[in-house]
Amino acid sequence: MKIGQRGLGEFLSGISDAMSESHREKLLQVDRKSLERVAEKYLLRADAGALTVIGPESSATGLDSSWEVQKLSAT
């Protein structure tokens, strides 16, 4: 790192070198079991949903029956 760039990261992002190193150390301590537990809790939820906006209605032709096409209103 150049001398003139010292502290620039902290000034721009509010994250000091010590904070960054602490975060790095915590990430390196994560084990597989904990990662799987968090993924199941937050990423594999059955109630999680998604919305995809494709474009004009005419582009929705040719989709198979697994797609649910809805019109969005600008209200």
PQR file with spaces between the fields and no chain letter, atoms N, CA, C, O and H, PARSE charges and radii, in Angstrom:
ATOM       1  N    MET     1       0.844   -1.178    0.000 -0.4000 1.5000
ATOM       2  CA   MET     1       0.000    0.000    0.000 -0.0000 2.0000
ATOM       3  C    MET     1       0.887    1.238    0.000  0.5500 1.7000
ATOM       4  O    MET     1       1.876    1.318    0.730 -0.5500 1.4000
ATOM       5  N    LYS     2       0.521    2.173   -0.811 -0.4000 1.5000
ATOM       6  CA   LYS     2       1.275    3.423   -0.877 -0.0000 2.0000
ATOM       7  C    LYS     2       0.973    4.279    0.352  0.5500 1.7000
ATOM       8  O    LYS     2      -0.133    4.243    0.891 -0.5500 1.4000
ATOM       9  H    LYS     2      -0.282    2.108   -1.404  0.4000 1.0000
ATOM      10  N    ILE     3       1.942    5.027    0.771 -0.4000 1.5000
ATOM      11  CA   ILE     3       1.794    5.906    1.940 -0.0000 2.0000
ATOM      12  C    ILE     3       0.602    6.844    1.774  0.5500 1.7000
ATOM      13  O    ILE     3      -0.151    7.058    2.725 -0.5500 1.4000
ATOM      14  H    ILE     3       2.840    5.057    0.333  0.4000 1.0000
ATOM      15  N    GLY     4       0.424    7.396    0.600 -0.4000 1.5000
ATOM      16  CA   GLY     4      -0.666    8.342    0.369 -0.0000 2.0000
ATOM      17  C    GLY     4      -2.047    7.723    0.433  0.5500 1.7000
ATOM      18  O    GLY     4      -3.044    8.442    0.508 -0.5500 1.4000
ATOM      19  H    GLY     4       1.035    7.223   -0.172  0.4000 1.0000
ATOM      20  N    GLN     5      -2.124    6.388    0.404 -0.4000 1.5000
ATOM      21  CA   GLN     5      -3.421    5.711    0.446 -0.0000 2.0000
ATOM      22  C    GLN     5      -3.768    5.189    1.830  0.5500 1.7000
ATOM      23  O    GLN     5      -4.836    4.610    2.030 -0.5500 1.4000
ATOM      24  H    GLN     5      -1.315    5.804    0.342  0.4000 1.0000
ATOM      25  N    ARG     6      -2.878    5.391    2.777 -0.4000 1.5000
ATOM      26  CA   ARG     6      -3.158    4.954    4.144 -0.0000 2.0000
ATOM      27  C    ARG     6      -4.392    5.662    4.672  0.5500 1.7000
ATOM      28  O    ARG     6      -4.501    6.886    4.586 -0.5500 1.4000
ATOM      29  H    ARG     6      -2.010    5.861    2.615  0.4000 1.0000
ATOM      30  N    GLY     7      -5.299    4.909    5.205 -0.4000 1.5000
ATOM      31  CA   GLY     7      -6.510    5.487    5.776 -0.0000 2.0000
ATOM      32  C    GLY     7      -7.585    5.793    4.765  0.5500 1.7000
ATOM      33  O    GLY     7      -8.703    6.141    5.147 -0.5500 1.4000
ATOM      34  H    GLY     7      -5.211    3.915    5.275  0.4000 1.0000
ATOM      35  N    LEU     8      -7.285    5.673    3.487 -0.4000 1.5000
ATOM      36  CA   LEU     8      -8.279    5.997    2.462 -0.0000 2.0000
ATOM      37  C    LEU     8      -9.475    5.061    2.538  0.5500 1.7000
ATOM      38  O    LEU     8     -10.621    5.501    2.441 -0.5500 1.4000
ATOM      39  H    LEU     8      -6.377    5.391    3.177  0.4000 1.0000
ATOM      40  N    GLY     9      -9.213    3.774    2.709 -0.4000 1.5000
ATOM      41  CA   GLY     9     -10.305    2.801    2.812 -0.0000 2.0000
ATOM      42  C    GLY     9     -11.222    3.098    3.973  0.5500 1.7000
ATOM      43  O    GLY     9     -12.444    3.031    3.841 -0.5500 1.4000
ATOM      44  H    GLY     9      -8.283    3.416    2.788  0.4000 1.0000
ATOM      45  N    GLU    10     -10.637    3.426    5.116 -0.4000 1.5000
ATOM      46  CA   GLU    10     -11.451    3.753    6.288 -0.0000 2.0000
ATOM      47  C    GLU    10     -12.230    5.043    6.071  0.5500 1.7000
ATOM      48  O    GLU    10     -13.387    5.146    6.479 -0.5500 1.4000
ATOM      49  H    GLU    10      -9.644    3.480    5.223  0.4000 1.0000
ATOM      50  N    PHE    11     -11.616    6.008    5.443 -0.4000 1.5000
ATOM      51  CA   PHE    11     -12.287    7.276    5.169 -0.0000 2.0000
ATOM      52  C    PHE    11     -13.481    7.064    4.231  0.5500 1.7000
ATOM      53  O    PHE    11     -14.553    7.628    4.453 -0.5500 1.4000
ATOM      54  H    PHE    11     -10.676    5.924    5.111  0.4000 1.0000
ATOM      55  N    LEU    12     -13.297    6.261    3.195 -0.4000 1.5000
ATOM      56  CA   LEU    12     -14.359    6.057    2.201 -0.0000 2.0000
ATOM      57  C    LEU    12     -15.450    5.110    2.679  0.5500 1.7000
ATOM      58  O    LEU    12     -16.626    5.329    2.386 -0.5500 1.4000
ATOM      59  H    LEU    12     -12.427    5.803    3.015  0.4000 1.0000
ATOM      60  N    SER    13     -15.081    4.053    3.415 -0.4000 1.5000
ATOM      61  CA   SER    13     -16.067    3.038    3.785 -0.0000 2.0000
ATOM      62  C    SER    13     -16.379    2.990    5.275  0.5500 1.7000
ATOM      63  O    SER    13     -17.370    2.382    5.678 -0.5500 1.4000
ATOM      64  H    SER    13     -14.126    3.875    3.653  0.4000 1.0000
ATOM      65  N    GLY    14     -15.553    3.616    6.088 -0.4000 1.5000
ATOM      66  CA   GLY    14     -15.763    3.557    7.529 -0.0000 2.0000
ATOM      67  C    GLY    14     -15.263    2.258    8.142  0.5500 1.7000
ATOM      68  O    GLY    14     -15.534    1.983    9.310 -0.5500 1.4000
ATOM      69  H    GLY    14     -14.748    4.110    5.760  0.4000 1.0000
ATOM      70  N    ILE    15     -14.531    1.451    7.365 -0.4000 1.5000
ATOM      71  CA   ILE    15     -14.018    0.173    7.844 -0.0000 2.0000
ATOM      72  C    ILE    15     -12.507    0.276    7.995  0.5500 1.7000
ATOM      73  O    ILE    15     -11.780    0.476    7.022 -0.5500 1.4000
ATOM      74  H    ILE    15     -14.311    1.675    6.416  0.4000 1.0000
ATOM      75  N    SER    16     -12.054    0.137    9.227 -0.4000 1.5000
ATOM      76  CA   SER    16     -10.614    0.232    9.490 -0.0000 2.0000
ATOM      77  C    SER    16      -9.931   -1.087    9.138  0.5500 1.7000
ATOM      78  O    SER    16     -10.591   -2.106    8.931 -0.5500 1.4000
ATOM      79  H    SER    16     -12.644   -0.026   10.017  0.4000 1.0000
ATOM      80  N    ASP    17      -8.604   -1.053    9.075 -0.4000 1.5000
ATOM      81  CA   ASP    17      -7.840   -2.275    8.815 -0.0000 2.0000
ATOM      82  C    ASP    17      -8.084   -3.306    9.915  0.5500 1.7000
ATOM      83  O    ASP    17      -8.176   -4.501    9.634 -0.5500 1.4000
ATOM      84  H    ASP    17      -8.068   -0.226    9.244  0.4000 1.0000
ATOM      85  N    ALA    18      -8.189   -2.855   11.157 -0.4000 1.5000
ATOM      86  CA   ALA    18      -8.442   -3.771   12.275 -0.0000 2.0000
ATOM      87  C    ALA    18      -9.809   -4.426   12.142  0.5500 1.7000
ATOM      88  O    ALA    18      -9.952   -5.621   12.403 -0.5500 1.4000
ATOM      89  H    ALA    18      -8.114   -1.884   11.385  0.4000 1.0000
ATOM      90  N    MET    19     -10.821   -3.652   11.735 -0.4000 1.5000
ATOM      91  CA   MET    19     -12.158   -4.207   11.539 -0.0000 2.0000
ATOM      92  C    MET    19     -12.158   -5.229   10.408  0.5500 1.7000
ATOM      93  O    MET    19     -12.788   -6.282   10.517 -0.5500 1.4000
ATOM      94  H    MET    19     -10.706   -2.682   11.523  0.4000 1.0000
ATOM      95  N    SER    20     -11.466   -4.926    9.345 -0.4000 1.5000
ATOM      96  CA   SER    20     -11.375   -5.831    8.209 -0.0000 2.0000
ATOM      97  C    SER    20     -10.681   -7.130    8.601  0.5500 1.7000
ATOM      98  O    SER    20     -11.122   -8.212    8.215 -0.5500 1.4000
ATOM      99  H    SER    20     -10.955   -4.071    9.257  0.4000 1.0000
ATOM     100  N    GLU    21      -9.615   -7.028    9.353 -0.4000 1.5000
ATOM     101  CA   GLU    21      -8.887   -8.221    9.799 -0.0000 2.0000
ATOM     102  C    GLU    21      -9.734   -9.056   10.749  0.5500 1.7000
ATOM     103  O    GLU    21      -9.719  -10.284   10.676 -0.5500 1.4000
ATOM     104  H    GLU    21      -9.256   -6.149    9.667  0.4000 1.0000
ATOM     105  N    SER    22     -10.466   -8.406   11.634 -0.4000 1.5000
ATOM     106  CA   SER    22     -11.349   -9.115   12.561 -0.0000 2.0000
ATOM     107  C    SER    22     -12.425   -9.882   11.790  0.5500 1.7000
ATOM     108  O    SER    22     -12.720  -11.034   12.107 -0.5500 1.4000
ATOM     109  H    SER    22     -10.478   -7.407   11.694  0.4000 1.0000
ATOM     110  N    HIS    23     -13.001   -9.243   10.787 -0.4000 1.5000
ATOM     111  CA   HIS    23     -14.023   -9.882    9.947 -0.0000 2.0000
ATOM     112  C    HIS    23     -13.431  -11.090    9.220  0.5500 1.7000
ATOM     113  O    HIS    23     -14.065  -12.142    9.134 -0.5500 1.4000
ATOM     114  H    HIS    23     -12.761   -8.307   10.529  0.4000 1.0000
ATOM     115  N    ARG    24     -12.227  -10.936    8.704 -0.4000 1.5000
ATOM     116  CA   ARG    24     -11.543  -12.021    7.999 -0.0000 2.0000
ATOM     117  C    ARG    24     -11.317  -13.213    8.928  0.5500 1.7000
ATOM     118  O    ARG    24     -11.552  -14.358    8.543 -0.5500 1.4000
ATOM     119  H    ARG    24     -11.712  -10.082    8.773  0.4000 1.0000
ATOM     120  N    GLU    25     -10.865  -12.944   10.138 -0.4000 1.5000
ATOM     121  CA   GLU    25     -10.612  -14.014   11.098 -0.0000 2.0000
ATOM     122  C    GLU    25     -11.897  -14.763   11.450  0.5500 1.7000
ATOM     123  O    GLU    25     -11.895  -15.988   11.571 -0.5500 1.4000
ATOM     124  H    GLU    25     -10.674  -12.013   10.451  0.4000 1.0000
ATOM     125  N    LYS    26     -12.991  -14.020   11.613 -0.4000 1.5000
ATOM     126  CA   LYS    26     -14.278  -14.656   11.924 -0.0000 2.0000
ATOM     127  C    LYS    26     -14.744  -15.532   10.758  0.5500 1.7000
ATOM     128  O    LYS    26     -15.267  -16.626   10.973 -0.5500 1.4000
ATOM     129  H    LYS    26     -12.992  -13.025   11.515  0.4000 1.0000
ATOM     130  N    LEU    27     -14.559  -15.058    9.538 -0.4000 1.5000
ATOM     131  CA   LEU    27     -14.948  -15.856    8.374 -0.0000 2.0000
ATOM     132  C    LEU    27     -14.153  -17.147    8.287  0.5500 1.7000
ATOM     133  O    LEU    27     -14.692  -18.187    7.910 -0.5500 1.4000
ATOM     134  H    LEU    27     -14.135  -14.169    9.364  0.4000 1.0000
ATOM     135  N    LEU    28     -12.872  -17.083    8.634 -0.4000 1.5000
ATOM     136  CA   LEU    28     -12.029  -18.272    8.579 -0.0000 2.0000
ATOM     137  C    LEU    28     -12.385  -19.289    9.660  0.5500 1.7000
ATOM     138  O    LEU    28     -11.997  -20.453    9.561 -0.5500 1.4000
ATOM     139  H    LEU    28     -12.435  -16.237    8.940  0.4000 1.0000
ATOM     140  N    GLN    29     -13.110  -18.870   10.681 -0.4000 1.5000
ATOM     141  CA   GLN    29     -13.508  -19.771   11.766 -0.0000 2.0000
ATOM     142  C    GLN    29     -14.815  -20.513   11.472  0.5500 1.7000
ATOM     143  O    GLN    29     -15.188  -21.410   12.227 -0.5500 1.4000
ATOM     144  H    GLN    29     -13.425  -17.924   10.762  0.4000 1.0000
ATOM     145  N    VAL    30     -15.503  -20.164   10.411 -0.4000 1.5000
ATOM     146  CA   VAL    30     -16.781  -20.800   10.078 -0.0000 2.0000
ATOM     147  C    VAL    30     -16.535  -22.241    9.655  0.5500 1.7000
ATOM     148  O    VAL    30     -15.679  -22.521    8.816 -0.5500 1.4000
ATOM     149  H    VAL    30     -15.200  -19.435    9.798  0.4000 1.0000
ATOM     150  N    ASP    31     -17.302  -23.152   10.253 -0.4000 1.5000
ATOM     151  CA   ASP    31     -17.176  -24.549    9.871 -0.0000 2.0000
ATOM     152  C    ASP    31     -18.351  -24.976    8.985  0.5500 1.7000
ATOM     153  O    ASP    31     -19.341  -24.256    8.854 -0.5500 1.4000
ATOM     154  H    ASP    31     -17.997  -22.925   10.935  0.4000 1.0000
ATOM     155  N    ARG    32     -18.223  -26.127    8.396 -0.4000 1.5000
ATOM     156  CA   ARG    32     -19.223  -26.620    7.449 -0.0000 2.0000
ATOM     157  C    ARG    32     -20.600  -26.762    8.096  0.5500 1.7000
ATOM     158  O    ARG    32     -21.609  -26.396    7.493 -0.5500 1.4000
ATOM     159  H    ARG    32     -17.418  -26.712    8.502  0.4000 1.0000
ATOM     160  N    LYS    33     -20.645  -27.285    9.305 -0.4000 1.5000
ATOM     161  CA   LYS    33     -21.924  -27.496    9.992 -0.0000 2.0000
ATOM     162  C    LYS    33     -22.669  -26.173   10.194  0.5500 1.7000
ATOM     163  O    LYS    33     -23.877  -26.094    9.972 -0.5500 1.4000
ATOM     164  H    LYS    33     -19.826  -27.582    9.795  0.4000 1.0000
ATOM     165  N    SER    34     -21.949  -25.151   10.610 -0.4000 1.5000
ATOM     166  CA   SER    34     -22.570  -23.831   10.808 -0.0000 2.0000
ATOM     167  C    SER    34     -23.055  -23.251    9.486  0.5500 1.7000
ATOM     168  O    SER    34     -24.138  -22.670    9.420 -0.5500 1.4000
ATOM     169  H    SER    34     -20.967  -25.215   10.790  0.4000 1.0000
ATOM     170  N    LEU    35     -22.267  -23.407    8.449 -0.4000 1.5000
ATOM     171  CA   LEU    35     -22.647  -22.893    7.134 -0.0000 2.0000
ATOM     172  C    LEU    35     -23.908  -23.587    6.627  0.5500 1.7000
ATOM     173  O    LEU    35     -24.793  -22.932    6.076 -0.5500 1.4000
ATOM     174  H    LEU    35     -21.387  -23.879    8.503  0.4000 1.0000
ATOM     175  N    GLU    36     -24.000  -24.896    6.804 -0.4000 1.5000
ATOM     176  CA   GLU    36     -25.193  -25.639    6.384 -0.0000 2.0000
ATOM     177  C    GLU    36     -26.413  -25.215    7.190  0.5500 1.7000
ATOM     178  O    GLU    36     -27.509  -25.098    6.641 -0.5500 1.4000
ATOM     179  H    GLU    36     -23.281  -25.428    7.252  0.4000 1.0000
ATOM     180  N    ARG    37     -26.232  -24.982    8.499 -0.4000 1.5000
ATOM     181  CA   ARG    37     -27.341  -24.557    9.356 -0.0000 2.0000
ATOM     182  C    ARG    37     -27.898  -23.205    8.903  0.5500 1.7000
ATOM     183  O    ARG    37     -29.113  -23.028    8.821 -0.5500 1.4000
ATOM     184  H    ARG    37     -25.342  -25.076    8.945  0.4000 1.0000
ATOM     185  N    VAL    38     -27.024  -22.274    8.615 -0.4000 1.5000
ATOM     186  CA   VAL    38     -27.450  -20.944    8.175 -0.0000 2.0000
ATOM     187  C    VAL    38     -28.116  -21.017    6.798  0.5500 1.7000
ATOM     188  O    VAL    38     -29.118  -20.343    6.557 -0.5500 1.4000
ATOM     189  H    VAL    38     -26.037  -22.419    8.681  0.4000 1.0000
ATOM     190  N    ALA    39     -27.564  -21.828    5.900 -0.4000 1.5000
ATOM     191  CA   ALA    39     -28.158  -21.980    4.564 -0.0000 2.0000
ATOM     192  C    ALA    39     -29.558  -22.547    4.667  0.5500 1.7000
ATOM     193  O    ALA    39     -30.461  -22.084    3.971 -0.5500 1.4000
ATOM     194  H    ALA    39     -26.750  -22.375    6.095  0.4000 1.0000
ATOM     195  N    GLU    40     -29.760  -23.544    5.522 -0.4000 1.5000
ATOM     196  CA   GLU    40     -31.092  -24.118    5.699 -0.0000 2.0000
ATOM     197  C    GLU    40     -32.060  -23.102    6.286  0.5500 1.7000
ATOM     198  O    GLU    40     -33.227  -23.055    5.896 -0.5500 1.4000
ATOM     199  H    GLU    40     -29.026  -23.921    6.087  0.4000 1.0000
ATOM     200  N    LYS    41     -31.585  -22.298    7.211 -0.4000 1.5000
ATOM     201  CA   LYS    41     -32.464  -21.335    7.884 -0.0000 2.0000
ATOM     202  C    LYS    41     -32.868  -20.181    6.970  0.5500 1.7000
ATOM     203  O    LYS    41     -34.028  -19.768    6.971 -0.5500 1.4000
ATOM     204  H    LYS    41     -30.637  -22.336    7.527  0.4000 1.0000
ATOM     205  N    TYR    42     -31.914  -19.652    6.183 -0.4000 1.5000
ATOM     206  CA   TYR    42     -32.184  -18.439    5.429 -0.0000 2.0000
ATOM     207  C    TYR    42     -32.330  -18.631    3.917  0.5500 1.7000
ATOM     208  O    TYR    42     -32.982  -17.817    3.262 -0.5500 1.4000
ATOM     209  H    TYR    42     -30.972  -19.987    6.181  0.4000 1.0000
ATOM     210  N    LEU    43     -31.747  -19.672    3.356 -0.4000 1.5000
ATOM     211  CA   LEU    43     -31.752  -19.819    1.899 -0.0000 2.0000
ATOM     212  C    LEU    43     -32.681  -20.906    1.394  0.5500 1.7000
ATOM     213  O    LEU    43     -33.131  -20.842    0.250 -0.5500 1.4000
ATOM     214  H    LEU    43     -31.217  -20.333    3.887  0.4000 1.0000
ATOM     215  N    LEU    44     -32.977  -21.887    2.202 -0.4000 1.5000
ATOM     216  CA   LEU    44     -33.786  -23.014    1.742 -0.0000 2.0000
ATOM     217  C    LEU    44     -35.200  -22.978    2.306  0.5500 1.7000
ATOM     218  O    LEU    44     -35.852  -24.016    2.417 -0.5500 1.4000
ATOM     219  H    LEU    44     -32.611  -21.939    3.132  0.4000 1.0000
ATOM     220  N    ARG    45     -35.665  -21.814    2.656 -0.4000 1.5000
ATOM     221  CA   ARG    45     -37.005  -21.670    3.232 -0.0000 2.0000
ATOM     222  C    ARG    45     -38.067  -21.920    2.172  0.5500 1.7000
ATOM     223  O    ARG    45     -37.956  -21.452    1.039 -0.5500 1.4000
ATOM     224  H    ARG    45     -35.135  -20.971    2.566  0.4000 1.0000
ATOM     225  N    ALA    46     -39.093  -22.662    2.554 -0.4000 1.5000
ATOM     226  CA   ALA    46     -40.186  -22.957    1.628 -0.0000 2.0000
ATOM     227  C    ALA    46     -41.044  -21.720    1.374  0.5500 1.7000
ATOM     228  O    ALA    46     -41.671  -21.608    0.320 -0.5500 1.4000
ATOM     229  H    ALA    46     -39.183  -23.043    3.475  0.4000 1.0000
ATOM     230  N    ASP    47     -41.076  -20.796    2.324 -0.4000 1.5000
ATOM     231  CA   ASP    47     -41.915  -19.611    2.165 -0.0000 2.0000
ATOM     232  C    ASP    47     -41.220  -18.482    1.414  0.5500 1.7000
ATOM     233  O    ASP    47     -41.820  -17.434    1.175 -0.5500 1.4000
ATOM     234  H    ASP    47     -40.566  -20.887    3.179  0.4000 1.0000
ATOM     235  N    ALA    48     -39.967  -18.687    1.044 -0.4000 1.5000
ATOM     236  CA   ALA    48     -39.249  -17.657    0.288 -0.0000 2.0000
ATOM     237  C    ALA    48     -39.797  -17.619   -1.132  0.5500 1.7000
ATOM     238  O    ALA    48     -40.080  -18.661   -1.722 -0.5500 1.4000
ATOM     239  H    ALA    48     -39.479  -19.538    1.238  0.4000 1.0000
ATOM     240  N    GLY    49     -39.941  -16.455   -1.660 -0.4000 1.5000
ATOM     241  CA   GLY    49     -40.481  -16.315   -3.001 -0.0000 2.0000
ATOM     242  C    GLY    49     -39.577  -15.481   -3.879  0.5500 1.7000
ATOM     243  O    GLY    49     -38.598  -14.896   -3.415 -0.5500 1.4000
ATOM     244  H    GLY    49     -39.711  -15.609   -1.180  0.4000 1.0000
ATOM     245  N    ALA    50     -39.912  -15.435   -5.126 -0.4000 1.5000
ATOM     246  CA   ALA    50     -39.133  -14.651   -6.075 -0.0000 2.0000
ATOM     247  C    ALA    50     -40.075  -14.029   -7.091  0.5500 1.7000
ATOM     248  O    ALA    50     -41.159  -14.552   -7.350 -0.5500 1.4000
ATOM     249  H    ALA    50     -40.707  -15.910   -5.503  0.4000 1.0000
ATOM     250  N    LEU    51     -39.660  -12.925   -7.655 -0.4000 1.5000
ATOM     251  CA   LEU    51     -40.434  -12.236   -8.666 -0.0000 2.0000
ATOM     252  C    LEU    51     -39.504  -11.922   -9.814  0.5500 1.7000
ATOM     253  O    LEU    51     -38.410  -11.392   -9.617 -0.5500 1.4000
ATOM     254  H    LEU    51     -38.779  -12.500   -7.444  0.4000 1.0000
ATOM     255  N    THR    52     -39.937  -12.244  -10.994 -0.4000 1.5000
ATOM     256  CA   THR    52     -39.157  -11.948  -12.185 -0.0000 2.0000
ATOM     257  C    THR    52     -40.020  -11.146  -13.135  0.5500 1.7000
ATOM     258  O    THR    52     -41.140  -11.544  -13.453 -0.5500 1.4000
ATOM     259  H    THR    52     -40.825  -12.674  -11.154  0.4000 1.0000
ATOM     260  N    VAL    53     -39.509  -10.035  -13.582 -0.4000 1.5000
ATOM     261  CA   VAL    53     -40.216   -9.222  -14.561 -0.0000 2.0000
ATOM     262  C    VAL    53     -39.514   -9.429  -15.889  0.5500 1.7000
ATOM     263  O    VAL    53     -38.350   -9.063  -16.051 -0.5500 1.4000
ATOM     264  H    VAL    53     -38.599   -9.711  -13.323  0.4000 1.0000
ATOM     265  N    ILE    54     -40.233  -10.023  -16.844 -0.4000 1.5000
ATOM     266  CA   ILE    54     -39.624  -10.373  -18.126 -0.0000 2.0000
ATOM     267  C    ILE    54     -39.719   -9.220  -19.122  0.5500 1.7000
ATOM     268  O    ILE    54     -38.732   -8.888  -19.780 -0.5500 1.4000
ATOM     269  H    ILE    54     -41.179  -10.320  -16.712  0.4000 1.0000
ATOM     270  N    GLY    55     -40.851   -8.632  -19.235 -0.4000 1.5000
ATOM     271  CA   GLY    55     -41.020   -7.572  -20.208 -0.0000 2.0000
ATOM     272  C    GLY    55     -42.457   -7.504  -20.676  0.5500 1.7000
ATOM     273  O    GLY    55     -43.370   -7.870  -19.936 -0.5500 1.4000
ATOM     274  H    GLY    55     -41.653   -8.901  -18.701  0.4000 1.0000
ATOM     275  N    PRO    56     -42.666   -7.047  -21.880 -0.5600 1.5000
ATOM     276  CA   PRO    56     -44.031   -6.936  -22.394  0.2800 2.0000
ATOM     277  C    PRO    56     -44.747   -8.284  -22.388  0.5500 1.7000
ATOM     278  O    PRO    56     -44.119   -9.339  -22.474 -0.5500 1.4000
ATOM     279  N    GLU    57     -46.066   -8.228  -22.286 -0.4000 1.5000
ATOM     280  CA   GLU    57     -46.865   -9.447  -22.220 -0.0000 2.0000
ATOM     281  C    GLU    57     -46.622  -10.355  -23.420  0.5500 1.7000
ATOM     282  O    GLU    57     -46.680  -11.578  -23.290 -0.5500 1.4000
ATOM     283  H    GLU    57     -46.577   -7.371  -22.216  0.4000 1.0000
ATOM     284  N    SER    58     -46.358   -9.788  -24.556 -0.4000 1.5000
ATOM     285  CA   SER    58     -46.151  -10.592  -25.752 -0.0000 2.0000
ATOM     286  C    SER    58     -44.937  -11.513  -25.616  0.5500 1.7000
ATOM     287  O    SER    58     -44.870  -12.544  -26.286 -0.5500 1.4000
ATOM     288  H    SER    58     -46.311   -8.794  -24.661  0.4000 1.0000
ATOM     289  N    SER    59     -43.972  -11.154  -24.754 -0.4000 1.5000
ATOM     290  CA   SER    59     -42.794  -11.997  -24.595 -0.0000 2.0000
ATOM     291  C    SER    59     -43.075  -13.197  -23.707  0.5500 1.7000
ATOM     292  O    SER    59     -42.222  -14.075  -23.578 -0.5500 1.4000
ATOM     293  H    SER    59     -44.027  -10.317  -24.210  0.4000 1.0000
ATOM     294  N    ALA    60     -44.260  -13.258  -23.087 -0.4000 1.5000
ATOM     295  CA   ALA    60     -44.597  -14.361  -22.207 -0.0000 2.0000
ATOM     296  C    ALA    60     -45.136  -15.564  -22.975  0.5500 1.7000
ATOM     297  O    ALA    60     -45.367  -16.609  -22.367 -0.5500 1.4000
ATOM     298  H    ALA    60     -44.953  -12.545  -23.192  0.4000 1.0000
ATOM     299  N    THR    61     -45.340  -15.463  -24.254 -0.4000 1.5000
ATOM     300  CA   THR    61     -45.843  -16.594  -25.023 -0.0000 2.0000
ATOM     301  C    THR    61     -44.768  -17.666  -25.133  0.5500 1.7000
ATOM     302  O    THR    61     -43.579  -17.361  -25.228 -0.5500 1.4000
ATOM     303  H    THR    61     -45.152  -14.614  -24.749  0.4000 1.0000
ATOM     304  N    GLY    62     -45.187  -18.891  -25.118 -0.4000 1.5000
ATOM     305  CA   GLY    62     -44.246  -19.994  -25.249 -0.0000 2.0000
ATOM     306  C    GLY    62     -43.695  -20.508  -23.933  0.5500 1.7000
ATOM     307  O    GLY    62     -42.856  -21.409  -23.940 -0.5500 1.4000
ATOM     308  H    GLY    62     -46.153  -19.138  -25.041  0.4000 1.0000
ATOM     309  N    LEU    63     -44.138  -19.966  -22.797 -0.4000 1.5000
ATOM     310  CA   LEU    63     -43.680  -20.464  -21.501 -0.0000 2.0000
ATOM     311  C    LEU    63     -44.458  -21.718  -21.142  0.5500 1.7000
ATOM     312  O    LEU    63     -45.639  -21.838  -21.468 -0.5500 1.4000
ATOM     313  H    LEU    63     -44.819  -19.234  -22.792  0.4000 1.0000
ATOM     314  N    ASP    64     -43.798  -22.654  -20.469 -0.4000 1.5000
ATOM     315  CA   ASP    64     -44.512  -23.867  -20.067 -0.0000 2.0000
ATOM     316  C    ASP    64     -45.432  -23.573  -18.887  0.5500 1.7000
ATOM     317  O    ASP    64     -45.434  -22.460  -18.363 -0.5500 1.4000
ATOM     318  H    ASP    64     -42.839  -22.557  -20.204  0.4000 1.0000
ATOM     319  N    SER    65     -46.213  -24.568  -18.467 -0.4000 1.5000
ATOM     320  CA   SER    65     -47.246  -24.366  -17.448 -0.0000 2.0000
ATOM     321  C    SER    65     -46.699  -24.097  -16.049  0.5500 1.7000
ATOM     322  O    SER    65     -47.470  -23.741  -15.159 -0.5500 1.4000
ATOM     323  H    SER    65     -46.211  -25.473  -18.893  0.4000 1.0000
ATOM     324  N    SER    66     -45.401  -24.253  -15.827 -0.4000 1.5000
ATOM     325  CA   SER    66     -44.847  -23.981  -14.502 -0.0000 2.0000
ATOM     326  C    SER    66     -44.729  -22.481  -14.219  0.5500 1.7000
ATOM     327  O    SER    66     -44.516  -22.081  -13.075 -0.5500 1.4000
ATOM     328  H    SER    66     -44.774  -24.542  -16.550  0.4000 1.0000
ATOM     329  N    TRP    67     -44.867  -21.657  -15.250 -0.4000 1.5000
ATOM     330  CA   TRP    67     -44.778  -20.206  -15.093 -0.0000 2.0000
ATOM     331  C    TRP    67     -46.153  -19.634  -14.794  0.5500 1.7000
ATOM     332  O    TRP    67     -47.154  -20.065  -15.366 -0.5500 1.4000
ATOM     333  H    TRP    67     -45.040  -21.981  -16.180  0.4000 1.0000
ATOM     334  N    GLU    68     -46.193  -18.665  -13.898 -0.4000 1.5000
ATOM     335  CA   GLU    68     -47.422  -17.947  -13.596 -0.0000 2.0000
ATOM     336  C    GLU    68     -47.231  -16.511  -14.075  0.5500 1.7000
ATOM     337  O    GLU    68     -46.427  -15.767  -13.514 -0.5500 1.4000
ATOM     338  H    GLU    68     -45.380  -18.315  -13.434  0.4000 1.0000
ATOM     339  N    VAL    69     -47.957  -16.133  -15.094 -0.4000 1.5000
ATOM     340  CA   VAL    69     -47.815  -14.799  -15.673 -0.0000 2.0000
ATOM     341  C    VAL    69     -48.886  -13.907  -15.076  0.5500 1.7000
ATOM     342  O    VAL    69     -50.075  -14.224  -15.119 -0.5500 1.4000
ATOM     343  H    VAL    69     -48.610  -16.738  -15.549  0.4000 1.0000
ATOM     344  N    GLN    70     -48.450  -12.784  -14.518 -0.4000 1.5000
ATOM     345  CA   GLN    70     -49.376  -11.816  -13.921 -0.0000 2.0000
ATOM     346  C    GLN    70     -49.068  -10.443  -14.485  0.5500 1.7000
ATOM     347  O    GLN    70     -47.917  -10.128  -14.789 -0.5500 1.4000
ATOM     348  H    GLN    70     -47.485  -12.526  -14.483  0.4000 1.0000
ATOM     349  N    LYS    71     -50.094   -9.638  -14.621 -0.4000 1.5000
ATOM     350  CA   LYS    71     -49.901   -8.253  -15.050 -0.0000 2.0000
ATOM     351  C    LYS    71     -49.608   -7.415  -13.806  0.5500 1.7000
ATOM     352  O    LYS    71     -50.277   -7.553  -12.782 -0.5500 1.4000
ATOM     353  H    LYS    71     -51.029   -9.895  -14.374  0.4000 1.0000
ATOM     354  N    LEU    72     -48.616   -6.558  -13.904 -0.4000 1.5000
ATOM     355  CA   LEU    72     -48.281   -5.652  -12.819 -0.0000 2.0000
ATOM     356  C    LEU    72     -48.917   -4.309  -13.111  0.5500 1.7000
ATOM     357  O    LEU    72     -48.877   -3.819  -14.240 -0.5500 1.4000
ATOM     358  H    LEU    72     -48.072   -6.446  -14.735  0.4000 1.0000
ATOM     359  N    SER    73     -49.500   -3.722  -12.085 -0.4000 1.5000
ATOM     360  CA   SER    73     -50.089   -2.404  -12.269 -0.0000 2.0000
ATOM     361  C    SER    73     -49.194   -1.359  -11.628  0.5500 1.7000
ATOM     362  O    SER    73     -48.523   -1.632  -10.633 -0.5500 1.4000
ATOM     363  H    SER    73     -49.532   -4.120  -11.169  0.4000 1.0000
ATOM     364  N    ALA    74     -49.187   -0.200  -12.182 -0.4000 1.5000
ATOM     365  CA   ALA    74     -48.355    0.896  -11.678 -0.0000 2.0000
ATOM     366  C    ALA    74     -49.187    1.787  -10.772  0.5500 1.7000
ATOM     367  O    ALA    74     -49.388    2.965  -11.066 -0.5500 1.4000
ATOM     368  H    ALA    74     -49.733    0.022  -12.991  0.4000 1.0000
ATOM     369  N    THR    75     -49.675    1.221   -9.662 -0.4000 1.5000
ATOM     370  CA   THR    75     -50.508    2.011   -8.739 -0.0000 2.0000
ATOM     371  C    THR    75     -49.747    2.363   -7.503  0.5500 1.7000
ATOM     372  O    THR    75     -50.284    3.024   -6.614 -0.5500 1.4000
ATOM     373  H    THR    75     -49.512    0.263   -9.423  0.4000 1.0000
